[in-house]
Structures are given as C-alpha cells and as structure tokens.
Amino acid sequence: MATGILPVDAAVFFVPLVTLTLGLLIGYLAQRSGYCSIGGFRDYFLFRHTRLLSGYLALIVASFAGYFLFWLVVPGAMEHFFWATTSGPFVPVPGAPGGLVPAAYLLISIVTGFLVGLIAVLLGGCPIRLTVMASEGNYRAAWFFVGMCAGSIIFATIVSGWVVWFINALGFGA
Amino acid sequence: MNQEPPLTRIHPLWSQLARHPAFLGALIGILAAFSQALLISAGGPEAYGFCVACHTRDLVNGLTNIIAGTNLALAAISKNSLLPVMSVAGVLIGGYISATLHREHRIKKGTIKDYFIYFFAGILVLNLAMIFGGCPYRAALRTGYGDFTAVLFIVAMAAGVVLGAYLLLKKAEREDA
C-alpha cells in the first residue's frame, strides 16, 4: 500500500478538492492555448506545425521529470517508479482489465490506440479539446461529452465483461 | 515617473505562457506527479493524476453509485474518497470561465445527425480508452512513469491520426473539385 504526503483520513477528504482545483487550472489554460494531443499530431502531419505537438511532448517529458522528482522526495508515494524496471517492461500500470498475458496488453494498446487516434482526428480533437469546446458552447462537443458519460456506465455494466470474455476466448487469459 | 505598475509588466509574459501548449503540458505533468505524491494514500492506481476518460468514468460512476446505490466499477482512489475525482468537472468549469472572461464563448449548433454521431463517438472513445486504461493524457503520464505499453498506444495513436488526417485531406480535395 503506497503512502503519500497526506495520511489516509486526510487524503480521502482532499481528493475531490485537489482534483477540482487541478481541473479548473487545466481547463482554463487548455481554453487559452487550444491544447490538444490529437491536434498536435494532426497539425504536424498536415502542415508541419509543431506548436500543439510541443504541448504533448512537454507533457511526457514533464511527467517523467515530475515523477522522478517526487520519487526522490516521497519514495513511498511512487512505489513502482520506474515501472518497467520494477514490474516488467510489458506489464501495464493497472487501470485496464487485469489478469491477461503480456501479449494481450500489447495487442490492446495497439488496437485501441489506433482507433482512438482515428476517431478523435475525424471528430476534430482529443477528449480534453472536445470537453473544452463543449464549455465554449459547442453543442456537438457537448454531445460527445454526454456520450462519454453514457459510455462510462455502458462500459462498467456491459463492455468490460465482453472484453475479458473475448480476450479469454482468444486464449490470452493468464 | 514613467514606471509601469508591476502587474502590467508581468501580464504580457503570463499571457504568452498561458497561450502556449507546452507550458500547459509541462504543468499537467508536474501537477499530476504532485497530486499522486499528495493523495496516493487514498488508493491507486499509480500515474492517475489526470485523465479525461478515466476521471469522467470515475465521476459518473461514482456519483451514480452514491445517488442510486449501484456498484459500478471505478478506480480505488475515487471509491475510497468522500466524492470521486472532480478534475473533469474542473475542466468544464475552468474552460467556461476562461471562454467567458475572454469573450470566446460562442454557441455553435450542429445538425441532429451530428449530435448522434458525436454522442456515439463519445461512447466508443470512452470504451476504447477504458479497455486500454487511459486516454491520450494518461498514456503520456504512464509513459513518463515507465510503462512501455503506453508508448505503443501513443505510436499507434499517431498512426491512426495519420490515416484520419489523410481521409480528411481526401474529403477536402473532393469538396474542392
């Protein structure tokens, strides 16, 4: 069990507050800068513009720097940093359906990544850009957000079961 | 005599920084690591500081669980906390505040067909992101945390964007002709 700066009793209270503050800041700045990960790749491939792409690359570099820094300061909170060396190179950080062989995770990453990239570029932005567009008054983006909300419940009730069944049927279950 | 107050001298720099995506990218990276260091005692997973898809899932399922008494799956950090993670609500409110302050709030309507397409695309994108375990942002955080499957996701995503951008280009050419 990882331990952060705040003890459990305080952390459970501060989770909504801290994440809300973080979200407000990110939403404000994302509206200012037109931040978009998919748009970064799209602008680079179509026009060789690097402005948006620099945002996504900065995120990768800064997250490594941030995790490294806080790993030095609060090692208890970064239990498995650097993941590939502590948990194996082809094991994903938890969050996806668990208990599959590594090959299944590689397959899942490639297929879902490709489809998310394809769909998002046709819609005109990544999830955060569409969320910000919804807050700017774009009705289509607002319906995308409503779809994400409906999708959360659909995933929890139906689709997650299908995925595990399908992966097991392919023989990838651990 | 001609000295400007400090705020107006700082303002141009802030306005430049605030408009640059790289500044926000760096900020999200550092803040995501900071929020993990601060809050991880409440529960996992790791590298979960900011994610549009996962945090939407946590917010919707968490509130549904509280209101309707259901038991929909969500991340441990949201399950253990008083309320689920609120970052997506923050993004919506922050974006609205910024758009209103800078007079960029414009109602843009589409057709009913558009709304259906975007609604189903929302369902589809969220489910795909959940199967992988993160949207493009969490993929970046996981890359920074040392997860190589997330690197594959980003490369595949770039390939998907190339195909999609090519399709958009073809469509634009057809419409020009």
Boltz contact constraints between the chains, C-beta under 6 A:
constraints:
  - contact:
      token1: [A, 2]
      token2: [B, 40]
      max_distance: 6.0
  - contact:
      token1: [A, 3]
      token2: [B, 41]
      max_distance: 6.0
  - contact:
      token1: [A, 4]
      token2: [B, 37]
      max_distance: 6.0
  - contact:
      token1: [A, 4]
      token2: [B, 38]
      max_distance: 6.0
  - contact:
      token1: [A, 4]
      token2: [B, 39]
      max_distance: 6.0
  - contact:
      token1: [A, 4]
      token2: [B, 40]
      max_distance: 6.0
  - contact:
      token1: [A, 4]
      token2: [B, 41]
      max_distance: 6.0
  - contact:
      token1: [A, 5]
      token2: [B, 37]
      max_distance: 6.0
  - contact:
      token1: [A, 5]
      token2: [B, 38]
      max_distance: 6.0
  - contact:
      token1: [A, 6]
      token2: [B, 38]
      max_distance: 6.0
  - contact:
      token1: [A, 6]
      token2: [B, 41]
      max_distance: 6.0
  - contact:
      token1: [A, 8]
      token2: [B, 41]
      max_distance: 6.0
  - contact:
      token1: [A, 11]
      token2: [B, 39]
      max_distance: 6.0
  - contact:
      token1: [A, 11]
      token2: [B, 41]
      max_distance: 6.0
  - contact:
      token1: [A, 11]
      token2: [B, 42]
      max_distance: 6.0
  - contact:
      token1: [A, 12]
      token2: [B, 42]
      max_distance: 6.0
  - contact:
      token1: [A, 12]
      token2: [B, 80]
      max_distance: 6.0
  - contact:
      token1: [A, 12]
      token2: [B, 81]
      max_distance: 6.0
  - contact:
      token1: [A, 12]
      token2: [B, 82]
      max_distance: 6.0
  - contact:
      token1: [A, 13]
      token2: [B, 82]
      max_distance: 6.0
  - contact:
      token1: [A, 15]
      token2: [B, 39]
      max_distance: 6.0
  - contact:
      token1: [A, 15]
      token2: [B, 42]
      max_distance: 6.0
  - contact:
      token1: [A, 15]
      token2: [B, 81]
      max_distance: 6.0
  - contact:
      token1: [A, 16]
      token2: [B, 83]
      max_distance: 6.0
  - contact:
      token1: [A, 16]
      token2: [B, 86]
      max_distance: 6.0
  - contact:
      token1: [A, 18]
      token2: [B, 35]
      max_distance: 6.0
  - contact:
      token1: [A, 19]
      token2: [B, 85]
      max_distance: 6.0
  - contact:
      token1: [A, 19]
      token2: [B, 86]
      max_distance: 6.0
  - contact:
      token1: [A, 19]
      token2: [B, 87]
      max_distance: 6.0
  - contact:
      token1: [A, 20]
      token2: [B, 86]
      max_distance: 6.0
  - contact:
      token1: [A, 20]
      token2: [B, 90]
      max_distance: 6.0
  - contact:
      token1: [A, 22]
      token2: [B, 31]
      max_distance: 6.0
  - contact:
      token1: [A, 22]
      token2: [B, 87]
      max_distance: 6.0
  - contact:
      token1: [A, 23]
      token2: [B, 87]
      max_distance: 6.0
  - contact:
      token1: [A, 23]
      token2: [B, 90]
      max_distance: 6.0
  - contact:
      token1: [A, 23]
      token2: [B, 91]
      max_distance: 6.0
  - contact:
      token1: [A, 24]
      token2: [B, 90]
      max_distance: 6.0
  - contact:
      token1: [A, 24]
      token2: [B, 93]
      max_distance: 6.0
  - contact:
      token1: [A, 24]
      token2: [B, 94]
      max_distance: 6.0
  - contact:
      token1: [A, 26]
      token2: [B, 91]
      max_distance: 6.0
  - contact:
      token1: [A, 27]
      token2: [B, 90]
      max_distance: 6.0
  - contact:
      token1: [A, 27]
      token2: [B, 91]
      max_distance: 6.0
  - contact:
      token1: [A, 27]
      token2: [B, 94]
      max_distance: 6.0
  - contact:
      token1: [A, 27]
      token2: [B, 95]
      max_distance: 6.0
  - contact:
      token1: [A, 28]
      token2: [B, 94]
      max_distance: 6.0
  - contact:
      token1: [A, 28]
      token2: [B, 98]
      max_distance: 6.0
  - contact:
      token1: [A, 29]
      token2: [B, 18]
      max_distance: 6.0
  - contact:
      token1: [A, 29]
      token2: [B, 24]
      max_distance: 6.0
  - contact:
      token1: [A, 31]
      token2: [B, 95]
      max_distance: 6.0
  - contact:
      token1: [A, 31]
      token2: [B, 98]
      max_distance: 6.0
  - contact:
      token1: [A, 31]
      token2: [B, 99]
      max_distance: 6.0
  - contact:
      token1: [A, 32]
      token2: [B, 18]
      max_distance: 6.0
  - contact:
      token1: [A, 32]
      token2: [B, 19]
      max_distance: 6.0
  - contact:
      token1: [A, 32]
      token2: [B, 98]
      max_distance: 6.0
  - contact:
      token1: [A, 33]
      token2: [B, 19]
      max_distance: 6.0
  - contact:
      token1: [A, 33]
      token2: [B, 21]
      max_distance: 6.0
  - contact:
      token1: [A, 33]
      token2: [B, 24]
      max_distance: 6.0
  - contact:
      token1: [A, 35]
      token2: [B, 21]
      max_distance: 6.0
  - contact:
      token1: [A, 35]
      token2: [B, 24]
      max_distance: 6.0
  - contact:
      token1: [A, 37]
      token2: [B, 136]
      max_distance: 6.0
  - contact:
      token1: [A, 38]
      token2: [B, 161]
      max_distance: 6.0
  - contact:
      token1: [A, 41]
      token2: [B, 158]
      max_distance: 6.0
  - contact:
      token1: [A, 41]
      token2: [B, 161]
      max_distance: 6.0
  - contact:
      token1: [A, 42]
      token2: [B, 161]
      max_distance: 6.0
  - contact:
      token1: [A, 42]
      token2: [B, 165]
      max_distance: 6.0
  - contact:
      token1: [A, 45]
      token2: [B, 162]
      max_distance: 6.0
  - contact:
      token1: [A, 45]
      token2: [B, 165]
      max_distance: 6.0
  - contact:
      token1: [A, 46]
      token2: [B, 165]
      max_distance: 6.0
  - contact:
      token1: [A, 52]
      token2: [B, 21]
      max_distance: 6.0
  - contact:
      token1: [A, 54]
      token2: [B, 22]
      max_distance: 6.0
  - contact:
      token1: [A, 55]
      token2: [B, 21]
      max_distance: 6.0
  - contact:
      token1: [A, 55]
      token2: [B, 22]
      max_distance: 6.0
  - contact:
      token1: [A, 55]
      token2: [B, 25]
      max_distance: 6.0
  - contact:
      token1: [A, 58]
      token2: [B, 22]
      max_distance: 6.0
  - contact:
      token1: [A, 58]
      token2: [B, 25]
      max_distance: 6.0
  - contact:
      token1: [A, 58]
      token2: [B, 26]
      max_distance: 6.0
  - contact:
      token1: [A, 59]
      token2: [B, 25]
      max_distance: 6.0
  - contact:
      token1: [A, 59]
      token2: [B, 28]
      max_distance: 6.0
  - contact:
      token1: [A, 59]
      token2: [B, 29]
      max_distance: 6.0
  - contact:
      token1: [A, 59]
      token2: [B, 140]
      max_distance: 6.0
  - contact:
      token1: [A, 60]
      token2: [B, 140]
      max_distance: 6.0
  - contact:
      token1: [A, 60]
      token2: [B, 143]
      max_distance: 6.0
  - contact:
      token1: [A, 60]
      token2: [B, 144]
      max_distance: 6.0
  - contact:
      token1: [A, 62]
      token2: [B, 26]
      max_distance: 6.0
  - contact:
      token1: [A, 62]
      token2: [B, 29]
      max_distance: 6.0
  - contact:
      token1: [A, 62]
      token2: [B, 30]
      max_distance: 6.0
  - contact:
      token1: [A, 63]
      token2: [B, 29]
      max_distance: 6.0
  - contact:
      token1: [A, 63]
      token2: [B, 32]
      max_distance: 6.0
  - contact:
      token1: [A, 63]
      token2: [B, 141]
      max_distance: 6.0
  - contact:
      token1: [A, 63]
      token2: [B, 144]
      max_distance: 6.0
  - contact:
      token1: [A, 64]
      token2: [B, 144]
      max_distance: 6.0
  - contact:
      token1: [A, 66]
      token2: [B, 29]
      max_distance: 6.0
  - contact:
      token1: [A, 66]
      token2: [B, 30]
      max_distance: 6.0
  - contact:
      token1: [A, 66]
      token2: [B, 33]
      max_distance: 6.0
  - contact:
      token1: [A, 67]
      token2: [B, 33]
      max_distance: 6.0
  - contact:
      token1: [A, 67]
      token2: [B, 144]
      max_distance: 6.0
  - contact:
      token1: [A, 67]
      token2: [B, 145]
      max_distance: 6.0
  - contact:
      token1: [A, 70]
      token2: [B, 33]
      max_distance: 6.0
  - contact:
      token1: [A, 70]
      token2: [B, 37]
      max_distance: 6.0
  - contact:
      token1: [A, 74]
      token2: [B, 37]
      max_distance: 6.0
  - contact:
      token1: [A, 77]
      token2: [B, 36]
      max_distance: 6.0
  - contact:
      token1: [A, 77]
      token2: [B, 37]
      max_distance: 6.0
  - contact:
      token1: [A, 77]
      token2: [B, 40]
      max_distance: 6.0
  - contact:
      token1: [A, 80]
      token2: [B, 46]
      max_distance: 6.0
  - contact:
      token1: [A, 82]
      token2: [B, 146]
      max_distance: 6.0
  - contact:
      token1: [A, 83]
      token2: [B, 145]
      max_distance: 6.0
  - contact:
      token1: [A, 83]
      token2: [B, 146]
      max_distance: 6.0
  - contact:
      token1: [A, 83]
      token2: [B, 147]
      max_distance: 6.0
  - contact:
      token1: [A, 84]
      token2: [B, 146]
      max_distance: 6.0
  - contact:
      token1: [A, 84]
      token2: [B, 148]
      max_distance: 6.0
  - contact:
      token1: [A, 89]
      token2: [B, 148]
      max_distance: 6.0
  - contact:
      token1: [A, 92]
      token2: [B, 147]
      max_distance: 6.0
  - contact:
      token1: [A, 92]
      token2: [B, 149]
      max_distance: 6.0
  - contact:
      token1: [A, 93]
      token2: [B, 46]
      max_distance: 6.0
  - contact:
      token1: [A, 93]
      token2: [B, 47]
      max_distance: 6.0
  - contact:
      token1: [A, 93]
      token2: [B, 142]
      max_distance: 6.0
  - contact:
      token1: [A, 93]
      token2: [B, 147]
      max_distance: 6.0
  - contact:
      token1: [A, 94]
      token2: [B, 45]
      max_distance: 6.0
  - contact:
      token1: [A, 95]
      token2: [B, 45]
      max_distance: 6.0
  - contact:
      token1: [A, 95]
      token2: [B, 133]
      max_distance: 6.0
  - contact:
      token1: [A, 95]
      token2: [B, 134]
      max_distance: 6.0
  - contact:
      token1: [A, 96]
      token2: [B, 132]
      max_distance: 6.0
  - contact:
      token1: [A, 96]
      token2: [B, 133]
      max_distance: 6.0
  - contact:
      token1: [A, 105]
      token2: [B, 149]
      max_distance: 6.0
  - contact:
      token1: [A, 108]
      token2: [B, 131]
      max_distance: 6.0
  - contact:
      token1: [A, 108]
      token2: [B, 132]
      max_distance: 6.0
  - contact:
      token1: [A, 109]
      token2: [B, 149]
      max_distance: 6.0
  - contact:
      token1: [A, 109]
      token2: [B, 152]
      max_distance: 6.0
  - contact:
      token1: [A, 109]
      token2: [B, 153]
      max_distance: 6.0
  - contact:
      token1: [A, 110]
      token2: [B, 152]
      max_distance: 6.0
  - contact:
      token1: [A, 110]
      token2: [B, 156]
      max_distance: 6.0
  - contact:
      token1: [A, 112]
      token2: [B, 128]
      max_distance: 6.0
  - contact:
      token1: [A, 112]
      token2: [B, 131]
      max_distance: 6.0
  - contact:
      token1: [A, 112]
      token2: [B, 132]
      max_distance: 6.0
  - contact:
      token1: [A, 113]
      token2: [B, 153]
      max_distance: 6.0
  - contact:
      token1: [A, 113]
      token2: [B, 156]
      max_distance: 6.0
  - contact:
      token1: [A, 113]
      token2: [B, 157]
      max_distance: 6.0
  - contact:
      token1: [A, 114]
      token2: [B, 156]
      max_distance: 6.0
  - contact:
      token1: [A, 114]
      token2: [B, 159]
      max_distance: 6.0
  - contact:
      token1: [A, 114]
      token2: [B, 160]
      max_distance: 6.0
  - contact:
      token1: [A, 115]
      token2: [B, 128]
      max_distance: 6.0
  - contact:
      token1: [A, 116]
      token2: [B, 128]
      max_distance: 6.0
  - contact:
      token1: [A, 116]
      token2: [B, 157]
      max_distance: 6.0
  - contact:
      token1: [A, 117]
      token2: [B, 157]
      max_distance: 6.0
  - contact:
      token1: [A, 117]
      token2: [B, 160]
      max_distance: 6.0
  - contact:
      token1: [A, 117]
      token2: [B, 161]
      max_distance: 6.0
  - contact:
      token1: [A, 118]
      token2: [B, 160]
      max_distance: 6.0
  - contact:
      token1: [A, 118]
      token2: [B, 163]
      max_distance: 6.0
  - contact:
      token1: [A, 118]
      token2: [B, 164]
      max_distance: 6.0
  - contact:
      token1: [A, 119]
      token2: [B, 121]
      max_distance: 6.0
  - contact:
      token1: [A, 119]
      token2: [B, 125]
      max_distance: 6.0
  - contact:
      token1: [A, 121]
      token2: [B, 161]
      max_distance: 6.0
  - contact:
      token1: [A, 121]
      token2: [B, 164]
      max_distance: 6.0
  - contact:
      token1: [A, 121]
      token2: [B, 165]
      max_distance: 6.0
  - contact:
      token1: [A, 122]
      token2: [B, 164]
      max_distance: 6.0
  - contact:
      token1: [A, 123]
      token2: [B, 121]
      max_distance: 6.0
  - contact:
      token1: [A, 126]
      token2: [B, 136]
      max_distance: 6.0
  - contact:
      token1: [A, 127]
      token2: [B, 52]
      max_distance: 6.0
  - contact:
      token1: [A, 127]
      token2: [B, 53]
      max_distance: 6.0
  - contact:
      token1: [A, 127]
      token2: [B, 135]
      max_distance: 6.0
  - contact:
      token1: [A, 128]
      token2: [B, 52]
      max_distance: 6.0
  - contact:
      token1: [A, 131]
      token2: [B, 91]
      max_distance: 6.0
  - contact:
      token1: [A, 132]
      token2: [B, 95]
      max_distance: 6.0
  - contact:
      token1: [A, 135]
      token2: [B, 92]
      max_distance: 6.0
  - contact:
      token1: [A, 135]
      token2: [B, 95]
      max_distance: 6.0
  - contact:
      token1: [A, 135]
      token2: [B, 96]
      max_distance: 6.0
  - contact:
      token1: [A, 136]
      token2: [B, 99]
      max_distance: 6.0
  - contact:
      token1: [A, 136]
      token2: [B, 105]
      max_distance: 6.0
  - contact:
      token1: [A, 137]
      token2: [B, 105]
      max_distance: 6.0
  - contact:
      token1: [A, 137]
      token2: [B, 106]
      max_distance: 6.0
  - contact:
      token1: [A, 137]
      token2: [B, 107]
      max_distance: 6.0
  - contact:
      token1: [A, 138]
      token2: [B, 108]
      max_distance: 6.0
  - contact:
      token1: [A, 139]
      token2: [B, 109]
      max_distance: 6.0
  - contact:
      token1: [A, 139]
      token2: [B, 110]
      max_distance: 6.0
  - contact:
      token1: [A, 140]
      token2: [B, 110]
      max_distance: 6.0
  - contact:
      token1: [A, 140]
      token2: [B, 114]
      max_distance: 6.0
  - contact:
      token1: [A, 140]
      token2: [B, 118]
      max_distance: 6.0
  - contact:
      token1: [A, 143]
      token2: [B, 115]
      max_distance: 6.0
  - contact:
      token1: [A, 143]
      token2: [B, 118]
      max_distance: 6.0
  - contact:
      token1: [A, 143]
      token2: [B, 119]
      max_distance: 6.0
  - contact:
      token1: [A, 144]
      token2: [B, 118]
      max_distance: 6.0
  - contact:
      token1: [A, 144]
      token2: [B, 122]
      max_distance: 6.0
  - contact:
      token1: [A, 147]
      token2: [B, 119]
      max_distance: 6.0
  - contact:
      token1: [A, 147]
      token2: [B, 122]
      max_distance: 6.0
  - contact:
      token1: [A, 147]
      token2: [B, 123]
      max_distance: 6.0
  - contact:
      token1: [A, 148]
      token2: [B, 56]
      max_distance: 6.0
  - contact:
      token1: [A, 148]
      token2: [B, 122]
      max_distance: 6.0
  - contact:
      token1: [A, 148]
      token2: [B, 126]
      max_distance: 6.0
  - contact:
      token1: [A, 149]
      token2: [B, 60]
      max_distance: 6.0
  - contact:
      token1: [A, 150]
      token2: [B, 123]
      max_distance: 6.0
  - contact:
      token1: [A, 151]
      token2: [B, 122]
      max_distance: 6.0
  - contact:
      token1: [A, 151]
      token2: [B, 123]
      max_distance: 6.0
  - contact:
      token1: [A, 151]
      token2: [B, 126]
      max_distance: 6.0
  - contact:
      token1: [A, 151]
      token2: [B, 127]
      max_distance: 6.0
  - contact:
      token1: [A, 152]
      token2: [B, 57]
      max_distance: 6.0
  - contact:
      token1: [A, 152]
      token2: [B, 60]
      max_distance: 6.0
  - contact:
      token1: [A, 152]
      token2: [B, 61]
      max_distance: 6.0
  - contact:
      token1: [A, 155]
      token2: [B, 127]
      max_distance: 6.0
  - contact:
      token1: [A, 155]
      token2: [B, 130]
      max_distance: 6.0
  - contact:
      token1: [A, 156]
      token2: [B, 61]
      max_distance: 6.0
  - contact:
      token1: [A, 156]
      token2: [B, 72]
      max_distance: 6.0
  - contact:
      token1: [A, 156]
      token2: [B, 73]
      max_distance: 6.0
  - contact:
      token1: [A, 159]
      token2: [B, 127]
      max_distance: 6.0
  - contact:
      token1: [A, 163]
      token2: [B, 131]
      max_distance: 6.0
